[in-house]
């Protein structure tokens, strides 16, 4: 029989994240007993009085008067909906953030966050390489707004990172340190604690630290929680592992409330909020994201082990094969609990070799994106990173033979069979 102390201890126990992802933030009794949240397909919401409507808008516009509610109620779906509110509550759980904001796509999240924080004359210091769309936004769009860029290699040592930071400060105030780890598609490991340290060094020099932002899409909130390593804001393409079924587009940013308030204001103006149905789908997907990501990572480990010994495969970039005694291996284990299920490798020695391999696949789908239940593969140079300057792309280690594989939930033996017959064509 359990002692009284045991019973008291369990009564005070905080519920696990997996449980909270299923139950938190929703009361069926407030929705006619529906166990799952209904979808609110509406563009607008009723005010109980004219004064209530006025108060809600004052709060939303940051012009609240004494006696106004602490938070605005529901007004218009460009601001939020019950489905979006519930999704955002649950999105913050795994990362341990104070809150979250959901967007219509990953790039909508990235663009809105960067524009909300950076101003004309500011500098963004970023680690390279980045996802192709992010790279294009940083180097093609933001410079038109007189926002300057400084790039540092993803795995730069502290001395190199500091030197690039000094050069960045010479261009103007460094407002953002932006990173992505592991990198897409090389799986380079960025030292998040070093990003924080450099940001603090910049802060001491210029009288205010830049905001550290990390795109955590490749490992997701199950495999890595950047906020624990000094990051201020975490960004996701929810289209990938969190959504997990290749049937929606969405993005999110998670972090401190005061930063999210700034981003919320611009999201409301630009209209990049997620729609109610997609929010409902993501709330459903969050309930199984831990199970799906762990299963995909288990399958990827077996597939990568097979590829690592294949004579026609080279430059296999899979974190699970890192030497655990190396700096990269130790850093990966310090920051991450999973190895991920998306990685790149060279199939043969040329674009022709890679295309023959890709066209011979029968089970693995040739398509962009990653993190779905089905395994997907693509040729980064000609697709996801085709908008990166060719000279920069080559310097970053993109080869014409490189392919990126996202391992899904199929039986790994079936995937290995498919890879084996396709590699025989190279």
N, C-alpha and C positions, 0 to 999 in steps of 0.2 A: 504494500500500500504506500502511496506517495505521502511524504511528510507535508506538514503545513507549510514549511519553507519552500518545498518544491512547488506546491500549488500557487503560493504567492509569487514565486519567481516566474512561473509561466503566465500568470495573470498580468504581470508587468511587461512581458516580452513584446518587443516591437515586431509587427508582422513582416514577413520576408517580402522582398521586392516582387517575387513571382506572384505572391498572393495579392499584393497591392495592385499589380497590373491588371488583375481580373476584377477587383471589387472597388477600388478607391474612386471616390468622386461621383458615385452614382447610387441613388436610392430608388429602388423599383416602386416603392409605395407612392412616390411623387409622379409616377408615370403609368398609372392604371395597372400596376403590378407587373409590367413588362420586365422580364429578367434582363434582357438586353436593351440598351438605350435605343429609343426610336430615332429615325432620321428626320430632322427638322428641315424639310424642303420649303423654306420661306425666305423671302428677301427682306422682310421688315417685321417689327414687333410692336405690339400694342402698349401704349403708355396708359397708366391708370389715371393720370391727370396731366394737364398742360405743364404744371410746375414740375412734375416728376420728369417729363421729357426734357425740360430746360435744365434741370439739375444733372441729369445723365450726360447731357452734352457739355455742360460746364466741367464735369469731372473728366470726361474724355478729352477735352481740350486743355486740361491743366489750368483751368481758371475757376476752380471750385470755391464756393462761398461757405462760411460757417453754417453748419446744419446740413450740408449736402452729404450724400452717402460716400463712404470711403471708396467704393468701386462703382463704376457706372453699370447699370443694368443692361439688358439686351436692347439694342436700338435698330441696327441695320446689319445685314450679313456681311458687308464689307469690313465691319469692325470685328464681329465674332458671331457665333451661333452656339447653342448648347452642345452640339457635336464637337465643335472646335475647342470649346472650353474644357470638355472632358478629355479630349485627346491631349491637350497641352498639360493638364494636370498629371496625366500618366506618363507623358514623355519625359518629364523631369525626374522621375523616380530612379531609373537605373543610373543616370549620370550624377544624381545628387545635386541638381541645380535648384536655385530658388524658384525658377519658373521656366517656361518654354513658350515659343511662338511657332506656329505652323504656317507654312507657305505653300503656294501652288506648285512649286518645283524646287529642287535643290539649288538651281541657279538663281531663282527668285530670292531664296534665303541669302545666298552669298552676296548677290548684288545689293540687296536692300541693307544688309548689315554694313557692308563696306561704305556705301553712300551715306548711311546714317551717322557714321563715325568720322570718316575722313572729310576734310575741307580743302578748298583750293590752297595750294602752297604746301600742303602736308606731304609726308613721305610714308609709303607702305614698304616695310622691310619683310620680304617673304622668302621662304625656303623653296628651292627648286630641285626637281620638277614638281609641278602641280597638275591636277586634272586639267585637260585641255581647255574646257570652257572657262575655268577660273583664270588660267594663264591669259587667254584672249581678253577677258574682261579687264584684267590688271594692266595689260600692255597695249591694248588697242582702244579701250573705251575710257578708262579713268584718266589717262594723260590728256584727253581733250578737255577735262575739267581742271587742268593744271595740278593734278595730283601726281607726284613723282614716285618712281619705283626703285628699289634696290634689292637685288637677289643674292642669296647666299646658298651654297650647295647644301642639300638636305642633311648630309652627314658631316658637315664642317666641324672641325675641332673648335675649342673655345677661343683660341687665338685668332683663327680666321673669322669666326662669327663676330668677335669684337672689332676687328679691322673693318669689316663690311658695315657694321653698325656706325662706326666713326665716319665713314664715307657717306652713309645715309644721312647722318645729322648735318653734314656739310651742305646738303641739298635743301634742308628745311626741317621743321619739327616732325619727328617720327611719331605718327599717330597710331599705327597698327603694326604688330608683328604677326604675320599670317603664316600658318604652316599646315601641313597635311601629313599624317603618319599612320601607318606605313604609306609610302608614296604610291601613286597609281601611274604606271603599272609595275614599277621596279621593286616595290616593297622595301625601299630604303627606310631606315629607322631614324626619325628625328628625335633628338634629345629634348623632351618637353621642359625638363627642369632647367636646361641650358637656355631655352627660349625665355623662360621666366627671369633667369639671372641676367640675361642681356637686356631684357625690357627694363628691369630695375636699374641697371647701369645707365641706360639711356635716360631713365627718369631722373636719376641723380644729376646727370649732366645738363638736361634741358628743363628741369623743374616740373616734371610730370611724366609718369611712365606711360608708354603706349599700351593699348589693349592687346592682349595676346589671344589670338583666335586659332582654333584648330578644327580642320575638317576631319571628322572621325568616321567617315563613311565606310572605309575599307574593313575596319574591325568592329564597328558598331558599338553600342553601349554595353553589349554583353562581353566583348573582348577587351575593352579599354575604356577607362573613365578619365579623360584628360583634365577635368576640373580638379582632380586629386593631385595633379602634378604642376599646379600653378597657372593653368590656362584660365582665362576670364570667360570666354564664350566658346561653345562647341557647336559646330554646324554639321548637319546631315543632309544627304539626299535620302529622304525616306523612301524614295522609289526603290532603293536597293534592299538591303537586308531587313530593315524594319518592316516595310511593306511586304517584301519577300515572295510575292506571287506574280511579278511582272504584269500587274493589271492596274497600276495607278502611277500618277506623278505627284510628288510632294517633297517638301523640304522642311527643315526645322532649325532653330537656334535655341540653345539652352544655356542658362548661366545666371548671373546676378540680376536682381530686379531692376536696379537703376539703369543698367545698360539695356535691358530688355524694354524698358519704358521708352527709351530713345528710339529703338528699332521699331517698336509698335507704332509710334507716331508716323514714321515714314511708310510702314506697311499699310496703314489705314489710308494714306494719301495716294499711294501708288496702286492699291487694290490687289496686292499679291497674296491675299489670304486664301487658304485652302477652302474648298467647297464642302458642304455638309456630308455628302455621300462619301467622298474620299476620306474625310475625317472619321466617319463611321467604319470604313474598311480598315483604316490604320489602327483604330481602337481595337478592332477584332484581331488584327495581326500582332499587336503588342502582347496579346495573351500567350502567343506561341513563339515569340522571337527567340527566347532563350533556348528552347528545344530545337528550333530549326537551325540556329547558328552553330550550336554544338555539334549537331548531326552533320552539317555541311563541312565543318572543320575536320571531323573525324574522317569523312570521305576524302577530303582534299589531302590529308596526310598520306593515305594509301596511294592516291593517284600520283602525288609528288614523288613518293618513294620509287614508284615504277619509272617515272620519267627521268629520275636522277641517274639511272644506270643505262638509259637508252643511248646507243651510239649516234643517233641522228639529232639528239637534243643537247643543247648547250646553254649556258648562261641561265640556269634555272633559278629564278628569284623567289624562293619560298622561305619565309621566316622559320618554319619548323626544322629546316636543315642547317640553321646557323650553329656554329660551334658554340656550345654553352659557356665555354671558357673565354671566348673572344669578347672584345668590347661590345660589338654589335649584339652578340647573343645575350650578354648580361643585361644590356640596355633594354632589349626586347622583353626579357623576362621580368625586368623591374617595372615596365610600363604596362605590359599586356598579359592577359590570362589565356588568350587564344592565339593561334597562329594564322587565323583567317582561312578563307577558301578561295581567294582570288590571287592569282600569281601569273607571272609571265615567263616565257622561255623562248629560245630561238629554235625554230623547226627548220633544220637544214642550214643553208648559208646565204640565201637570197630571197627576194620577194617571190620569185617564181617557185622556189621550194615551199615557201610558206603558203602561197595560194594553192599549190597542188595538195598540200596537207589539209588545208581548210576545206577545199571543195570535195575531198574524199570522205569527210566525216559523215556519218549516217545518223548517229544518235544525238551527239552534241550539236546544239543549234548555233549557226553562224549569225550572230546578232550583237548589237551594242547592248550596254547595260550589264548588270551583275547582281548577285545576291538573290536570285529567284530560286524556286524549287527545281527548275530545270537548269542543266548546265549550259552555259553560253560561252562562246569564244569569238574573238575578233582580231583584226590586224591593226594595232594602234596607229601606225604611221599613216595609213590611208583612211582612218575613220576617226576614232575618239581624239587623237592628237594631231589631226591633219591641219588644224588651224594654228598650230605652233610654228614659229619661224623655222624653216628647215635647217638652217645652220645651228640654231640653238638646240633644236631637237636632236641633231646628230651629236652635238657636244654633250648632251644629257644622257647619251647612251642608247637612244632609240635606233634599232637596226631594222633593215628591211625584212629580216627573217623573224623578227619578234612577233609573237602572238600572246594574247592575254586570255587566260582560261578562268572562268568562274565556275567552281564545282557546286552542283546543286545537291539534291537529295536522292538521286538515283543510286542503285547499288554500285559501289566503286568498281566491282569486277566488270560490269557492263560498260562503264566508262573506259576502263583500261583496254578492253577488247576493241572498242571503237578507235581509241587513240593508236593502238598497235596496227590495225589494218590501214589507217590513214597515213601513219608514218612510213609504212612500207612503200607508199607511192612517192616518197621524197627521194 
